[in-house]
Amino acid sequence: MNAPMPGAAQTTHGPGAGTPPSPKRRIAVLTSGGDAPGMNPAIRAVVRTGLARGVEVFGVRHGYSGLIAGDFRCLSAREVGGIIDRGGTMLGTSRCPPFLTEEGQREAVRQLASREISGLIVVGGSAPGEIRGAKLRRGRLRALDVHHAGGGIGV
């Protein structure tokens, strides 16, 4: 049996006894398009569901602009407590023409990969530009597990 790395956490009982735990999965959530009712409850649901499943959840501030700029913050259950009744989106949103370019999308993927984020949940966005962006995302973000909530677009 191989010796564990010094300082590595070990499973002490059960089927995986003596093996390091698997790395924690990370996902990100961003809001897109104009502020709309239900965005904050959707963010809260993503965060609480993720945490309940052992997933680290990052919020992307200012929509796709924040995704390209790397404006991420780790979200806790406490940070999303009490946001259901607030209007708009706690993460903010903005128009982002650079995301519609190949270079912008490459930078978005680079920002996610540099943080070891393997999933992206997009809440909102039904304007023509957002739909075009969602269609482009399908091809560019294949390495990620991408989900779009709102606007009738599945990615």
Secondary structure by P-SEA (a helix, b strand, c coil): cccccccccccccccccccccccbbbbbbbbccccccaaaaaaaaaaaaaaaabbbbbbbcccaaaaaacbbbbbcccccccccccccccbbbbbbcccccaaaaaaaaaaaaaacccbbbbcccccaaaaaaaaaaaaaacccccccccccccc
